[in-house]
Structure formats: structure tokens, C-alpha cells
Amino acid sequence: MPRSQQGGGATVSRINWDEMLAGLERQRISAAEELADIDAVIDTVRQRAAPKVRVAELLKPKPAAHKNGAKPSRASSAETDQAKLQAKKRYERGDSTNDIAKQSGRSVQTIYGWASEGKWKRPNTGAAVVPAAAAPTPKGEQLSGSVRCTNPECGQWTDFDPCRSCGKKLNRKGW
């Protein structure tokens, strides 16, 4: 028997679970937004705190490096993990793989290996333009002019039946 229905005068207030859940969800969203803001500030501070390269340092002769700037010896696991995290951020931001390799002290092949292994994604810079000669020839009947596709979801202009855009057969009754 619930406590509120027991004798003895003790009553327990009911909990509004939906309201409590909504409040917790709002707290989680605001905490996630605050964390995103903090991450953005940390990134900005890191970029500004990076040591400035002086002209004298650029003119100093450097020791001979291995091919593609690779390190001559194996790095520790922690160093490798840190380098991998930095490389992933830069790779997914769209930075040059050569620049990433030089900055991390690894070879370009290593960066590509990490990217393949981790399924890192490059930003989409736009669809490649396909020359007209390389475009596939549509199958179907060539129309004498362009008409609107009769498919309500498509509505594009086409000069073939079926439509070049959606591939659906045109409804040509009454033409």
C-alpha cells in the first residue's frame, strides 16, 4: 500500500517524473554547450600560445632528417597517441598531409595509414565537375524537346523518357 494511503497522517508528495526528466535534459544540453565553448577557447589559446619562430632559428642548420621528416627512432605509445590525435584534427580539418607529417615528425605514409585505419574523413570541398563527354548516356527515348518530369517528387526538366534526374517513366497521356 502506498505511504500516502497508510494511516498515521504521513503523506508523501508525488514526483512529476516528466518534469524532472525535462529539467535534467535541459541541464545536459547547457553543459554540452558550455563544454563546446570551453573547447573553442582552449583551441584558440593553444594556437596563440604556440612558440613564434624567429628568423635566427630558421637560419640555423638543422641535423639531417630522415625521408619525409620521419623520426629516426620509435616514439613512446603516449607520444604516438598524442601525435595521432593532433594529426586526426588537422586531417579532418583539411590540412595538407605533407604539413601534418612534418608537424608530427612522421612520414606521409604513416599519416595516410592512420587515416585509413581510423577511417578519418576529409571535409567535402564540393562535388567534382564531370565533363559532358564522360557523363553517362541516359537510356530511354529521346524527346523532341524538354518537358517537366511528371513525378511530383522530381519536377526537373528532362529531354528523355524515363526522366534523367529520377529515372521514373513520364506520364505522357494527353500529349
C-alpha positions in Angstrom: 0.0 0.0 0.0 1.5 3.4 -0.9 2.6 5.5 2.0 0.2 8.3 1.2 -2.7 6.0 1.8 -1.4 4.5 5.0 -2.8 5.6 8.3 -0.7 7.7 10.6 -1.0 11.0 8.9 2.3 10.8 6.9 1.8 12.0 3.3 4.4 11.8 0.6 4.3 14.3 -2.3 4.1 12.8 -5.8 7.1 13.3 -8.1 6.5 14.6 -11.5 8.9 12.4 -13.4 8.3 14.1 -16.8 9.2 17.5 -15.4 12.2 16.1 -13.6 13.4 14.4 -16.9 12.9 17.6 -18.9 14.9 19.6 -16.3 17.8 17.1 -16.5 17.7 17.2 -20.3 18.0 21.0 -20.2 20.9 20.7 -17.8 22.7 18.2 -20.1 22.2 20.4 -23.2 23.5 23.6 -21.4 26.5 21.6 -20.0 27.3 20.3 -23.5 27.1 23.9 -24.9 29.5 25.1 -22.1 31.9 22.3 -22.9 31.9 23.2 -26.6 32.6 26.8 -25.7 35.5 25.8 -23.4 36.9 23.6 -26.1 36.8 26.5 -28.6 38.6 28.8 -26.1 41.2 26.1 -25.4 41.9 25.7 -29.1 42.3 29.5 -29.5 44.7 29.7 -26.5 46.8 26.8 -27.9 47.1 28.5 -31.2 48.1 31.8 -29.7 50.5 30.1 -27.2 52.4 28.3 -29.9 56.0 29.4 -29.9 56.9 32.1 -32.5 59.7 31.1 -34.8 62.5 33.6 -35.0 64.5 34.4 -38.2 67.7 33.3 -36.5 66.2 29.9 -35.7 65.2 29.5 -39.3 68.7 30.2 -40.5 70.3 27.6 -38.1 71.5 24.5 -39.9 69.3 21.5 -39.0 70.6 18.0 -38.5 69.9 15.6 -41.4 66.4 14.3 -41.2 65.1 11.0 -42.5 62.9 10.8 -45.6 59.7 12.8 -45.3 60.7 14.1 -41.8 60.2 10.7 -40.1 61.7 10.3 -36.6 64.8 8.1 -36.6 63.6 6.1 -33.5 60.4 4.7 -32.2 58.3 7.1 -30.1 56.6 6.0 -26.9 52.9 4.9 -27.0 51.8 8.1 -25.3 53.7 10.3 -27.8 52.3 8.3 -30.7 48.7 8.6 -29.3 49.2 12.4 -28.9 50.6 12.8 -32.4 47.8 10.7 -33.8 45.2 12.9 -32.1 46.8 16.1 -33.4 47.1 14.6 -36.9 43.5 13.5 -36.9 42.3 17.0 -36.0 44.4 18.6 -38.8 43.5 15.8 -41.4 39.8 16.2 -40.8 40.1 20.0 -40.9 41.6 19.6 -44.4 45.2 20.5 -43.8 47.9 19.2 -46.2 49.1 15.7 -45.5 52.7 16.9 -46.0 52.3 19.6 -43.4 50.7 17.2 -41.0 53.6 14.8 -41.5 56.2 17.5 -40.9 54.5 18.8 -37.8 54.1 15.4 -36.2 57.5 14.2 -37.3 56.0 11.2 -39.1 56.1 10.1 -42.7 53.2 11.0 -45.1 52.6 7.2 -45.5 52.2 6.9 -41.7 49.6 9.7 -41.7 47.7 8.0 -44.6 48.0 4.7 -42.7 46.5 6.2 -39.5 43.7 7.9 -41.6 42.8 4.6 -43.3 43.0 2.6 -40.1 40.8 5.1 -38.2 38.5 5.9 -41.1 39.3 9.6 -40.8 37.1 11.8 -43.1 38.3 14.8 -45.1 35.9 17.8 -45.4 33.8 17.8 -48.6 35.2 20.5 -50.8 32.4 20.2 -53.3 31.4 17.8 -56.0 33.8 17.3 -58.8 32.7 18.6 -62.2 32.2 15.8 -64.7 32.9 16.7 -68.3 30.0 16.2 -70.7 31.9 13.6 -72.7 32.4 11.5 -69.5 28.8 11.7 -68.4 26.8 8.5 -68.8 24.3 8.4 -71.7 20.7 8.1 -70.4 18.8 5.1 -71.6 15.3 5.5 -73.0 13.6 7.5 -75.6 15.0 11.0 -76.7 12.1 13.5 -76.7 11.9 16.3 -79.3 12.2 18.9 -76.5 12.5 19.4 -72.8 9.5 18.7 -70.6 8.9 18.7 -66.8 9.1 15.3 -65.1 5.6 14.1 -64.1 6.9 12.6 -60.9 5.7 15.0 -58.2 8.9 14.4 -56.1 11.2 15.3 -59.0 9.7 18.0 -61.2 13.0 18.6 -63.1 13.3 19.4 -66.8 14.2 16.4 -69.0 14.6 15.5 -72.6 14.4 11.8 -72.1 11.7 9.3 -71.1 12.4 8.0 -68.4 13.5 11.2 -66.6 17.3 11.9 -66.5 17.0 13.0 -62.8 14.8 10.5 -61.1 14.7 7.6 -63.6 10.9 7.4 -63.5 8.8 6.9 -66.6 7.0 10.0 -67.7 3.2 10.1 -67.8 2.6 11.2 -71.4 -1.2 10.7 -71.6 -2.8 13.7 -73.3 0.3 15.0 -75.0 
